[in-house]
Amino acid sequence: MKTLFKAGRQLTKFRFIIPFVLACAAGSIWYGFDCFQNYGRSPGEGGVLAPLPARLAWGAGLWLLGIGLPVATFLYTRCYVAKIGFEEQTGILHISTVRLFGTSTLQIPASSVIGSRYYEGHMAGTDESPEIHTPFWKIRLQGRKFPLIMDLQGELMEPELLRELFCPNARPLH
């Protein structure tokens, strides 16, 4: 099997973000319960317990944030490509995506790729922030609802074969 792509350092960064997001989600849920029970009691908030609808609104908003963060992270990890391998004899792609612990590998025929699109990922900088350039491919597979996301800041071992398999009409990589 030929390794075509590895996310490399980008994967390491991504793995550090996952526990941070989960911690933020837990804090948001905890603070949502606290707001529901105590909003308005502190001297800065008036010293009197706020009406139930106000407490419920703040609590529910924070609960939704606390639930939405891990759900969105869960979905994104299922789409983020960690590694791609290819068996030329059989035409099978081995696509590894990120999980909370480790990776999960999908083995599919190369013909299951139904389309892809290149994105520049370019954001202009300002005086306070630098210019951002994070190119990626969004790859659609047959029978899969969400596309795969291949971060092109990773290591491209066989760029021409990748282009041939995923995006035959695209311009050359790097």
Residue frames as qw, qx, qy, qz and C-alpha x, y, z in Angstrom:
[[0.000, 0.890, 0.456, 0.000, 0.00, 0.00, 0.00],
 [0.395, 0.342, 0.005, 0.853, 1.25, 3.46, -0.95],
 [0.185, -0.690, -0.448, 0.538, 0.75, 6.31, 1.51],
 [0.324, 0.624, 0.376, 0.604, -0.50, 9.31, -0.43],
 [0.126, -0.702, 0.021, -0.701, -1.26, 11.80, 2.33],
 [0.525, -0.368, -0.617, 0.456, -0.66, 12.35, 6.06],
 [0.157, -0.927, -0.249, -0.233, -2.13, 15.24, 8.00],
 [0.583, 0.274, -0.346, 0.682, 1.12, 15.48, 10.02],
 [0.181, -0.027, -0.432, 0.883, 1.43, 18.52, 12.32],
 [0.413, -0.231, -0.194, -0.859, -2.10, 19.64, 11.47],
 [0.724, -0.298, -0.596, -0.179, -3.43, 16.41, 13.00],
 [0.498, -0.137, -0.573, 0.637, -1.40, 16.99, 16.16],
 [0.095, -0.092, 0.140, -0.981, -2.90, 20.49, 16.51],
 [0.590, -0.245, -0.412, -0.649, -6.36, 19.11, 15.89],
 [0.683, -0.247, -0.675, 0.129, -5.93, 16.44, 18.57],
 [0.281, -0.096, -0.479, 0.826, -5.02, 19.12, 21.12],
 [0.290, -0.155, -0.096, -0.940, -8.12, 21.13, 20.27],
 [0.580, -0.296, -0.678, -0.341, -10.56, 18.26, 20.87],
 [0.488, -0.386, -0.660, 0.421, -10.07, 18.00, 24.69],
 [0.084, -0.107, -0.165, 0.977, -10.15, 21.80, 24.93],
 [0.405, -0.195, -0.407, -0.795, -13.52, 21.91, 23.15],
 [0.605, -0.361, -0.706, -0.068, -14.88, 19.17, 25.42],
 [0.373, -0.279, -0.511, 0.722, -13.70, 21.08, 28.52],
 [0.124, -0.002, -0.059, -0.991, -15.37, 24.27, 27.22],
 [0.518, -0.282, -0.596, -0.545, -18.56, 22.32, 26.61],
 [0.550, -0.377, -0.692, 0.276, -18.55, 20.91, 30.15],
 [0.207, -0.204, -0.307, 0.906, -17.93, 24.40, 31.55],
 [0.272, -0.126, -0.306, -0.904, -20.77, 25.82, 29.47],
 [0.578, -0.379, -0.670, -0.271, -23.21, 23.18, 30.71],
 [0.478, -0.352, -0.584, 0.553, -22.13, 23.70, 34.33],
 [0.068, -0.128, -0.113, 0.983, -22.41, 27.49, 34.01],
 [0.376, -0.269, -0.519, -0.719, -25.81, 27.09, 32.36],
 [0.564, -0.470, -0.676, 0.060, -27.07, 25.22, 35.44],
 [0.369, -0.298, -0.369, 0.799, -25.54, 27.88, 37.66],
 [0.100, -0.064, -0.183, -0.976, -27.22, 30.70, 35.70],
 [0.472, -0.390, -0.641, -0.462, -30.55, 28.90, 35.85],
 [0.584, -0.500, -0.589, 0.249, -30.33, 28.62, 39.64],
 [0.463, -0.542, -0.243, 0.658, -28.59, 31.89, 40.59],
 [0.314, 0.379, 0.298, 0.818, -28.84, 34.51, 37.83],
 [0.193, -0.762, -0.217, -0.578, -29.55, 37.91, 39.38],
 [0.720, -0.616, -0.287, 0.138, -28.40, 37.11, 42.92],
 [0.630, -0.085, -0.106, 0.765, -25.00, 38.76, 42.81],
 [0.095, -0.723, -0.230, 0.645, -24.78, 42.48, 43.67],
 [0.084, -0.310, 0.483, 0.815, -23.67, 43.31, 40.11],
 [0.104, -0.260, -0.825, -0.491, -26.85, 41.71, 38.75],
 [0.399, -0.502, -0.210, -0.738, -29.18, 43.48, 41.15],
 [0.096, -0.250, 0.772, -0.577, -29.01, 41.22, 44.20],
 [0.681, 0.131, 0.424, -0.583, -32.44, 39.69, 43.53],
 [0.470, 0.050, 0.851, 0.227, -33.06, 36.39, 41.79],
 [0.226, 0.204, -0.437, -0.847, -34.06, 37.11, 38.19],
 [0.767, 0.163, 0.180, -0.594, -37.46, 35.99, 36.90],
 [0.764, -0.030, 0.643, 0.040, -37.73, 32.37, 35.77],
 [0.731, 0.652, 0.197, 0.053, -37.94, 33.16, 32.01],
 [0.177, 0.902, -0.390, 0.060, -34.70, 35.18, 32.14],
 [0.469, -0.522, 0.711, -0.042, -32.90, 32.46, 34.09],
 [0.816, 0.223, 0.533, -0.021, -34.26, 29.80, 31.78],
 [0.588, 0.808, -0.035, 0.003, -33.16, 31.73, 28.69],
 [0.015, 0.810, -0.583, 0.064, -29.59, 32.16, 29.95],
 [0.608, -0.303, 0.728, -0.097, -29.38, 28.59, 31.23],
 [0.819, 0.393, 0.416, -0.049, -30.84, 27.05, 28.07],
 [0.463, 0.857, -0.225, -0.022, -28.57, 29.14, 25.83],
 [0.126, -0.691, 0.708, -0.075, -25.48, 27.93, 27.67],
 [0.730, -0.050, 0.672, -0.119, -26.75, 24.32, 27.73],
 [0.769, 0.611, 0.174, -0.072, -27.30, 24.44, 23.96],
 [0.261, 0.839, -0.476, 0.036, -23.78, 25.79, 23.47],
 [0.396, -0.497, 0.758, -0.148, -22.42, 23.06, 25.75],
 [0.782, 0.183, 0.590, -0.088, -24.23, 20.37, 23.79],
 [0.632, 0.767, 0.027, -0.105, -23.59, 21.89, 20.34],
 [0.011, 0.812, -0.578, -0.083, -19.80, 22.13, 20.72],
 [0.443, -0.295, 0.845, 0.055, -19.15, 18.40, 21.23],
 [0.716, 0.462, 0.510, -0.118, -21.74, 17.42, 18.59],
 [0.463, 0.864, -0.154, -0.123, -20.10, 19.71, 16.01],
 [0.138, -0.683, 0.715, 0.059, -16.65, 18.43, 17.02],
 [0.661, -0.001, 0.747, -0.067, -17.86, 14.83, 16.74],
 [0.697, 0.650, 0.291, -0.088, -19.16, 15.46, 13.21],
 [0.259, 0.891, -0.361, -0.095, -16.01, 17.34, 12.16],
 [0.381, -0.515, 0.766, 0.057, -13.71, 14.57, 13.40],
 [0.741, 0.244, 0.624, -0.031, -15.61, 12.10, 11.20],
 [0.583, 0.802, 0.127, 0.003, -14.78, 14.28, 8.19],
 [0.047, -0.892, 0.439, 0.100, -11.15, 15.29, 8.91],
 [0.926, 0.295, -0.217, 0.088, -8.73, 13.08, 6.98],
 [0.565, -0.724, 0.376, 0.126, -5.70, 11.90, 8.95],
 [0.288, -0.411, 0.774, 0.385, -4.15, 9.64, 6.32],
 [0.800, 0.452, 0.013, -0.395, -4.82, 8.28, 2.84],
 [0.371, -0.354, 0.812, 0.277, -3.32, 5.11, 1.44],
 [0.720, 0.458, -0.130, -0.504, -3.88, 3.43, -1.91],
 [0.638, -0.136, 0.739, 0.168, -3.46, -0.16, -3.12],
 [0.291, 0.501, -0.439, -0.687, -2.76, 0.13, -6.82],
 [0.037, 0.055, -0.970, -0.235, -3.31, -3.57, -7.55],
 [0.013, 0.477, 0.869, -0.133, -6.87, -3.60, -6.14],
 [0.019, -0.501, -0.304, -0.810, -7.80, 0.07, -6.55],
 [0.513, -0.681, -0.519, 0.060, -8.76, 0.32, -2.86],
 [0.062, 0.662, -0.230, 0.710, -8.39, 3.59, -0.94],
 [0.577, -0.417, -0.590, 0.380, -7.66, 3.44, 2.80],
 [0.018, -0.651, -0.003, -0.759, -8.90, 6.72, 4.28],
 [0.470, -0.327, -0.649, 0.501, -8.30, 7.28, 8.00],
 [0.176, -0.738, -0.148, -0.634, -10.38, 9.86, 9.83],
 [0.072, 0.340, -0.607, 0.714, -9.90, 11.20, 13.35],
 [0.613, -0.546, -0.549, -0.156, -11.68, 9.84, 16.42],
 [0.446, -0.857, 0.121, -0.226, -11.50, 11.00, 20.03],
 [0.544, -0.559, 0.612, 0.129, -8.84, 8.34, 20.63],
 [0.523, -0.066, 0.757, 0.386, -7.05, 7.12, 17.52],
 [0.315, 0.330, -0.405, -0.792, -8.37, 6.91, 13.98],
 [0.723, 0.276, 0.588, -0.235, -10.91, 4.94, 11.99],
 [0.077, -0.337, 0.682, 0.644, -10.04, 3.62, 8.54],
 [0.710, 0.475, 0.269, -0.445, -12.52, 3.41, 5.70],
 [0.328, -0.214, 0.782, 0.486, -11.63, 1.03, 2.86],
 [0.581, 0.626, 0.330, -0.402, -13.39, 1.86, -0.39],
 [0.678, 0.314, 0.443, 0.496, -12.84, 1.43, -4.10],
 [0.229, -0.254, 0.136, 0.930, -11.36, 4.50, -5.79],
 [0.061, -0.360, -0.644, -0.672, -14.46, 4.59, -8.00],
 [0.280, -0.682, -0.651, 0.180, -16.52, 5.58, -4.91],
 [0.199, -0.412, -0.058, 0.887, -15.11, 9.11, -5.13],
 [0.328, 0.692, 0.625, 0.152, -17.95, 11.05, -6.78],
 [0.235, 0.852, 0.111, 0.455, -16.44, 14.50, -6.67],
 [0.584, -0.434, -0.231, 0.647, -14.18, 16.94, -4.95],
 [0.164, 0.923, 0.146, 0.316, -13.60, 20.64, -4.73],
 [0.594, 0.039, -0.254, 0.762, -10.52, 22.67, -3.92],
 [0.214, -0.943, -0.242, -0.077, -10.80, 25.62, -1.53],
 [0.401, 0.627, -0.296, 0.599, -8.12, 28.27, -1.16],
 [0.638, -0.588, -0.413, 0.276, -8.95, 28.91, 2.49],
 [0.418, 0.231, -0.062, 0.876, -7.62, 32.43, 2.09],
 [0.235, -0.885, -0.394, 0.080, -8.49, 35.23, 4.51],
 [0.352, 0.689, -0.111, 0.624, -6.94, 38.66, 4.12],
 [0.546, -0.310, -0.473, 0.619, -5.03, 39.96, 7.08],
 [0.097, -0.952, -0.183, -0.225, -5.45, 43.27, 8.87],
 [0.124, 0.754, -0.442, 0.470, -3.08, 45.43, 10.85],
 [0.557, -0.502, 0.506, -0.425, -3.80, 43.34, 13.96],
 [0.850, -0.050, 0.517, -0.092, -3.96, 39.87, 12.41],
 [0.182, -0.397, 0.725, 0.534, -1.85, 38.07, 9.82],
 [0.635, 0.285, -0.403, -0.594, -3.05, 36.74, 6.49],
 [0.657, -0.134, 0.710, -0.215, -4.41, 33.19, 6.70],
 [0.569, 0.402, -0.559, -0.451, -3.93, 30.58, 3.99],
 [0.477, -0.164, 0.831, -0.235, -5.34, 27.11, 4.76],
 [0.539, 0.252, -0.528, -0.606, -6.09, 25.27, 1.51],
 [0.468, -0.050, 0.846, -0.251, -8.16, 22.08, 1.62],
 [0.322, -0.013, -0.753, -0.573, -10.06, 19.63, -0.54],
 [0.632, 0.036, 0.464, -0.619, -13.63, 18.68, 0.17],
 [0.175, 0.187, -0.907, -0.334, -14.06, 15.11, -1.11],
 [0.744, 0.011, 0.159, -0.649, -17.47, 13.52, -1.70],
 [0.035, -0.178, 0.980, 0.080, -17.82, 9.73, -1.45],
 [0.561, -0.174, -0.582, -0.563, -20.69, 7.60, -2.66],
 [0.675, -0.406, -0.615, -0.037, -23.00, 6.59, 0.20],
 [0.463, -0.274, -0.424, 0.729, -21.58, 9.12, 2.65],
 [0.021, -0.894, -0.447, -0.002, -23.64, 12.10, 3.79],
 [0.197, -0.939, 0.130, 0.250, -20.83, 14.42, 4.84],
 [0.680, 0.658, -0.269, 0.182, -17.76, 15.12, 2.71],
 [0.809, -0.288, -0.096, 0.504, -14.20, 14.39, 3.79],
 [0.044, 0.991, -0.123, 0.023, -11.90, 17.33, 4.47],
 [0.866, 0.033, -0.008, 0.500, -8.28, 16.93, 3.41],
 [0.214, -0.939, 0.076, 0.260, -6.11, 19.71, 4.86],
 [0.773, 0.563, -0.057, 0.287, -3.50, 20.47, 2.22],
 [0.086, -0.851, 0.449, -0.261, -1.08, 21.81, 4.82],
 [0.875, -0.298, 0.380, -0.024, -0.39, 18.16, 5.60],
 [0.274, -0.480, 0.727, 0.408, 2.23, 16.00, 3.88],
 [0.797, 0.488, 0.010, -0.357, 1.43, 15.16, 0.24],
 [0.596, -0.357, 0.664, 0.277, 3.54, 12.11, -0.61],
 [0.360, 0.183, 0.756, 0.515, 2.12, 11.52, -4.10],
 [0.218, 0.481, 0.187, -0.829, 0.46, 14.78, -5.21],
 [0.326, 0.242, -0.583, -0.704, -0.09, 13.72, -8.82],
 [0.256, -0.182, -0.945, -0.095, -1.75, 10.43, -7.87],
 [0.031, 0.447, 0.627, -0.637, -3.91, 12.26, -5.30],
 [0.283, 0.416, -0.115, -0.856, -5.01, 14.72, -7.95],
 [0.321, 0.103, -0.800, -0.497, -5.73, 11.89, -10.39],
 [0.201, -0.275, -0.929, 0.143, -7.82, 9.98, -7.82],
 [0.060, -0.575, -0.608, 0.544, -9.73, 12.84, -6.23],
 [0.203, 0.830, 0.144, -0.499, -9.77, 15.76, -8.60],
 [0.696, 0.148, 0.492, 0.502, -8.72, 14.90, -12.15],
 [0.322, 0.769, 0.327, 0.446, -9.73, 18.30, -13.56],
 [0.368, -0.910, -0.059, 0.184, -8.01, 20.39, -10.88],
 [0.332, 0.838, -0.388, 0.192, -4.82, 22.34, -11.19],
 [0.722, 0.152, -0.577, 0.350, -1.60, 20.67, -9.91],
 [0.637, -0.752, -0.162, 0.046, -0.97, 20.59, -6.15],
 [0.508, -0.741, 0.227, 0.375, 1.95, 22.59, -4.69]]
